[in-house]
Amino acid sequence: MCSVQRVAIVTGAANGIGRATALRLAQDGFDVAVNDLPRQESRLQEVSEEIKALGRNALVFTGDVSDEISVKGLVDATVESLGGLDCMVANAGICPAGSFLDSMCFIQMK
């Protein structure tokens, strides 16, 4: 059987949907670079260990995806460390807490 190395990046991978996506990609045979904000590094390390337990390689890269230089660093580090890039899941995002009306005011002010 021919083995093809596949590599993915998942942003927002410390929790929730991002974490689940990173683990599923590892189960499906991908090596995975996991990314989230620096304050989430310990959670990213946990996800990385789970990926490695599935027999895949993992890379932890902290940084803010709203910063273009950080994203370039993430892609470059992934290619260098894991040997390429086949899939990128842009999962990171924020959701300000508040009432619906406050959210609408925020949107209209922009």
N, C-alpha and C positions, 0 to 999 in steps of 0.2 A: 504494500500500500504506500502510495506517495504522500509524504507529509509536506504540507504547505504552511509556512509560517505566516500568520496573520497578526497584525498589530492594530490596536485601537487606543484612542484617547477618550476618556470620559471626564467631562468637567462637572463640577458639583457632585463629586463621587463619594463624599464623606457620609452622606445620609440618604435616606429615602429612595426615590426613583433612580438617582445617579448611582448609589451603592448597588442597588439591585441590578441595574443595567451592567455595571462593571463585572459583577459576579456572573451574570448570565453569559456575557461575552467570553469570560474565562472558561465557563462550562462548555461553551461552543467551540473552544480551541484557540481563542485569541490570547496573545500576551497583551496586557493592559497597562497603560499609563493612567493613573488616577490623579485628578487635580481638584483642588478646592482652595479656599482662603487659608493663609498661614495659621489662623487660630484653630483650624480643623485638622492640623497635621497628625495629631494622635489618632484621630478617627481614620484618616487616610492610611496610616500605618497598619491599623487593624484590617482594613479592606485589602491592603497589599498582602498581608499574611494569609488571609483567606484565599486570595487568588493563587498564591504560591502553594497552598495546601491542595489546590486543584491541579497542581502540576504545571502551572503556567508561570511565566515571568511577569513581574510587575515593577513599575516605576512610580514613585511618589514625587509629585511636583506641586509645590504650593505656589500660588500666585493668583492675581485678580484678572479674570478674563476681560474686564473692561479696559485693561491696559494692553495696548497692542504689542509692546516690547515683551511683556510677560507671556503673551500667547505665542509669539515667535520663539521665545526661549523654551516653552513647553514643547512645541513641535520639533525644534532642533534637538532637544534633549531626548525626546522619544525616538527619533530616527537614529541618533547616535547610540543610545543605550539598547534599544530593542530591535534595531535593524531595518526600520521602515515605518510606514504608516498607511494603513488601508481603510480605516474607518475613524471618524471623529463624531462623537455624540456631544452636542452642545446643550448640556442639561442645566448648567449653572444659571441661577436667576434669583431675583429677590422679590419679595411680596410684602410691601409695607402694611403693617397691621393698622386697622382702623375701620371706621364705619364706611358704608358704601358712599355716603354723601361726601365724607372727607376725601375718599379716593377720587371721586368725580371732580372735586375742587382742585385736587393735585394735578389731575390730567388737564383740566382746562387752563391752569396757570402756566403750563409748559407751552 
